[in-house]
Amino acid sequence: MYKRFLITAALPYANGPVHIGHLAGVYIPADIYVRYLRARGREVKFICGSDEHGVPITIKARQLGVSPQDVVDKYHTIIKNSFERLGITFDIYSRTSSKIHHQTASDFFKKLYDEGKFVELSGEQYYDEEAQQFLADRYIRGICPKCGAEEAYGDQCEKCGGTLSPTELINPHSAISGSVPVMKTTSHWYLPLDRYQAFLEKWILEGHREWKTNVYGQCKSWLEQGLQARAVSRDLSWGVPLPLPETEGKVLYVWFDAPIGYISNTKELMPDEWEIWWKSADTKLVHFIGKDNIVFHCIVFPAMLKAHGEYILPENVPANEFLNLEGDKISTSRNRAVWLHEYLDEFPGKEDVLRYVLCANAPETKDNDFTWKDFQTRNNSELVAVLGNFVNRSLVLAGKYFEGKVPPISELTDYDKEILAEIPTIRRRIEEALETYKFREALKEAMNLARLGNKYLADTEPWKLAKTDMPRVATVLNISLQICAQCTIVFDPFLPFSADKLRRMLNIHPLSWETSNVNALLPAEHQLGKAELLFEKIEDEVIEQQIVKLRTTANSLAMETKKIAPQKESISFDEFAKMDIRVVTVKAAERVPKTDKLLKLTIDSGFDLRSIVSGIAEYYSPEEIIGKQVCVLVNLEARKIKGIESQGMILMAKNDDGKMCLMQASAIMDNGATIG
């Protein structure tokens, strides 16, 4: 049905480097899919580039005392080089600050404007009289009306996470000059998304039921709420200038110009052919994105394309959820991330280990977690012990018994035939998974091919047969080497560096996907290359260094940016010694009626059962805390809370953001064990 495949990956924002969350959510799945399509002989183009406009970049530039162009030049280079080093095979990686993008985005806007597809609306917006400019939401700071935090942004409070509008802030001030802003009338152009509501409902809800449930569900929720007009222009100096007279100081809103970057980058790559790829019905357009971009790519951008009238619409948008890091969210502002360029420097030659782990842990249907221990385990127990071990044994045995050549098959047993028959079955399962964007499942099936080879060697034991039956050894090693050749094909989309290394060891050129159904990829007497270790173990100290680094960098930044509570005044040792802190077990827990935060706990202190009322209900449910051993100040003077006598205080740790957790012993202790 489709003659060509146009694959796009979300444009990374050029105000910082790429981290593992971006890779797992977007770029590794997209690259796997593209490599697979190419191996199948499909005509495909893989399009991406840096998203270089918007307020966060202007804020960063102002903080650093440089121009926005300086900021995007720096990070565009870092991002582009990092992708290349990881083997992400874009046909083009360009940028939205390019002349061709500015022209393409301007032309797109102008066509819609000339055809009356926008509505012009006037309204009041905060204006900095000292800086003489309108203020974007992020340039307005004030007290959060929801939690009272100072320096909340005009669009969001980072402390409580609440969504805000600038007019809700208490005591707002300009982040540029510090002055109090005034309200001033300004005009903007809006895309009336409500006009495309019926079209989108039919196109998505009826026409694309096959989309991933997380994508389909988010689209359905937005459509059910009813679409509203969305501004396509804003008052800002950095961006694509609005191509209308008397609109100096206005640019295209970044949400509008960024997706047009897919078109402008394609135009830059193929100036004479780009329209075939974007305007022909026999082109399949697929967007790879993270879940925070679902609405833009499934509702807003298709509405833009529909309004334009000349472009095809995406056939699929296989968005992933978020990847967490060591049990918590990745946070660029807290430097709590694993940055790709740093990983590549610190783990030379291990590009495929990261690709493998992030695909195996890809957050395809729900948020998932990356831990350094899991990274180590998957490398040592799967890549080394399964795939690497099978390849090494096959090649080493061929070198030992047959002078490094592929031995001939003498006679196939029923077991041999069973093994050979399993190869095309595994291949079909891989194909089915890749065609439906189930990359974790596809990788698992590829590993099953290596497991099949390992099992075959373990069952036949050619090293024992060599004492009595060399023809049988020849057959076994021939089949094992054929499986190795199959591995170069099925692993190539996932582990391109390792597949290339294995091809060198087998002394073969890249094989097309269509040949992976052939059992005799290596002819008898074919001279093999030198056997090497395909992967190497990662030791504990290497992993510990990364854990310490993550903890240290995040904590050091936290000390710089968070308002850590100051140390209280000193006390004497005798004063401290008066506190009787014990390890106790929670035997029962229940909510205190007519309260939101209080739990009544019954604890076993080792010498009695007593009640404690604690304000931890928003952090722990009664079911979660029953049976836990916790630390309690048991000689705190008793007092009544909501009519309940509370005899003690549970010890908790509290972050500046209000998050609390129980203080617990690292091992099971006797009830009543003292702390001090």
Residue, then its C-alpha position, 0 to 999 in steps of 0.5 A: m500500500y505504501k511506497r515510502f515511509l516518512i519517520t519523524a522523531a520529536l525535535p529535542y529542545a535546544n536548551g540542554p543535552v539529551h538524557i536517557g528519558h528522551l532516548a527511551g521515549v523517542y529516539i531509540p524506538a524510532d531508530i530501531y523502526v527505521r533500521y528495520l524498515r531499511a533492512r526490509g528494503r523499504e524506501v524511508k527517510f528519518i527526519c529530526g532537528s533541534d527545536e530552537h525557539g521559545v521562552p525557556i531559551t531566552i530565559k537561559a540566554r539571559q541567565l548566562g548573559v549570552s544571546p539565544q543564538d549562542v544557547v541553541d548553537k551550543y546545545h544543537t552541536i552537543i545533541k547532534n554529535s551525541f545522536e551520531r555517536l549512539g548510532i541514531t541514523f537520521d537522514i537529516y538533523s537540522r534546526t528551526s533557526s535555519k533560514i529554510h525553516h523560517q521561510t517554510a513556517s512563514d509560508f505555512f502561516k501566510k497560506l492559512y492567514d490568507e485563507g481566513k483560517f485564523v481569528e484575530l483576538s485582542g486581550e490584556q497581557y502583562y507588560d514590563e514598562e521598564a523593559q518595554q516588552f510584553l511578558a511571556d508567562r515564564y517571565i512573570r513571577g509571584i507568590c503561588p495562590k495554591c501553596g504560598a511558594e514564592e517565585a512561582y512562574g506565571d504558568q506553573c508552580e514548581k513547588c506544588g506542581g499546580t497549573l497557573s495563569p499569570t493573573e492568579l499570582i500574588n504580588p506579580h513581578s517581572a523576571i526581567s527587570g523586577s518591576v511590577p508589570v501592568m496590563k496592556t492590550t495586545s492582539h494575537w492570531y488564533l487557530p480555532l481548533d473547535r472548527y476541526q473537532a468533528f474531523l478529529e473525532k472521526w479521524i482519530l476515534e473512528g479511524h485510528r482505533e489501532w493506536k496505542t491505548n495511552v495515545y488513543g485515550q489521551c486524544k479521546s479525553w481532550l476531544e471529550q472536553g471540547l477543543q478551544a482556539r489556540a494562539v499561534s503568535r506571541d509577543l517575543s523577540w526570539g522566533v520566526p517573525l510574524p509575516l504580517p505588516e505592523t507586527e514587529g515584536k511578534v513571532l510564531y508561537v513555538w508550538f506552531d512553528a516547531p512541528i513545521g520543522y519536520i517539513s522544513n527539514t525534509k525540504e532541506l534534505m530533498p529540495d526537489e522531492w520533498e513534496i512527494w514525501w509530504k503530499s502523496a497518499d502512498t507515503k506513510l507518516v509516523h511520528f515518534i514522540g513522548k507522552d507530553n507531545i501527544v496532544f500536539h502531534c495527534i490533535v494540534f498538528p493534524a488540525m494545522l495540516k488539515a487547515h492547510g489542505e495539501y499535506i498527508l496526516p500521520e498514520n500512527v503516533p506510537a508515543n511512549e510514557f516517561l522513564n524515571l531514574e532510580g525510583d524518581k522523576i528525571s529532572t533537568s533543573r536538579n541535574r538528576a539525569v543520565w546525560l547521553h554525551e556524558y555516558l558516551d564519554e564514560f562508557p566507551g564502546k558500550e553504546d549498544v549496552l545503553r540501547y539494549v537496556l533502554c529498549a528492554n525497559a522502554p516505557e511503552t504503556k506506562d512509566n518505567d524505571f532505569t536503575w544502574k543495578d538493572f543496567q549492570t544486571r542486563n549487561n552481565s546476565e543477558l548480553v554477556a551471558v546469553l548473546g555474547n556467550f553463545v557467539n563466543r562458544s560457537l566461534v571458539l569451537a569452530g576455530k579449535y576443531f575446524e581451523g576457523k572455517v564453517p564445517p559441512i553438515s553431515e546429517l540432520t537429526d530430528y532435534d536439528k530440524e526442530i532447532l532450524a524450524e524455530i528460526p523463521t518462527i522467531r523471525r516472524r514474531i520479531e516482525e509482527a512486534l516491530e510492525t506494531y511498535k512493540f519494541r520491547e517484545a521484539l527485542k525479547e524475541a531476538m534474545n530468544l534466538a540467542r537463547l535457542g543457540n545457547k540451549y542447542l550447544a548445551d544440549t548437544e555438547p559438541w566439546k564432548l562429541a569431539k572425542t568420538d563423532m567429529p561429523r556430528v560436531a561439524t553439523v552442530l557447529n554449522i547450525s550454531l554458526q548459522i544462528c550467529a549469522q541470523c543474529t547479525i540480522v535480527f539484532d542489527p536494528f537494536l544493537p548496530f555496533s555489536a551486529d557489525k562486530l559480529r559480522r566482522m567475526l563471521n567475515i560476512h557483509p550485512l545481510s538483508w532482512e529477507t535472507s534471514n529466513v535462509n538456514a544456510l547463510l554461511p556456506a561450508e568452508h567459509q573462512l571465519g574471522k577472529a573470535e572476540l568477546l562481543f560484550e564484557k562484564i561491568e563491575d560493581e565499582v563502575i556502577e557504584q561510581q555512577i550512583v554516587k555521581l548521580r547522588t552527588t550532582a543532584n544534591s550539590l545542585a539542590m544545596e544551591t537552589k533549594k531553601i534548606a532549613p537552617q541548622k537549629e541552635s546547638i544543644s548539649f549531649d545531656e539534652f540529647a540523651k534525654m530523648d528516648i528513641r526506639v524502633v517499634t512495629v506498627k500493629a494497627a492503623e486507621r484514619v482519624p475521622k473528619t481529618d485528611k492528614l491524621l492516622k491513629l497508629t497502634i505500636d508495639s514499643g517492646f514494653d507496651l502497646r500504645s497509640i500515636v496520632s501522626g499527620i502522615a495520611e497524605y503520604y501513607s495509607p493505613e494498609e501501607i504502614i501496618g507491619k512496618q518498623v519505624c522510629v519513635l520518640v517514645n518519651l514525648e509528653a502525651r497529649k490529646i489530638k482529636g480526642i485521642e491520647s497520643q503517646g510519642m512521635i514518629l520520626m520522619a524526614k522532610n524535603d523542602d518541597g514538603k515530601m516526607c518519608l518514614m525513618q526506618a532501620s536498615a535491618i529488622m530489629d527487636n521492638g524497643a531497640t534504642i537509637g542514640 
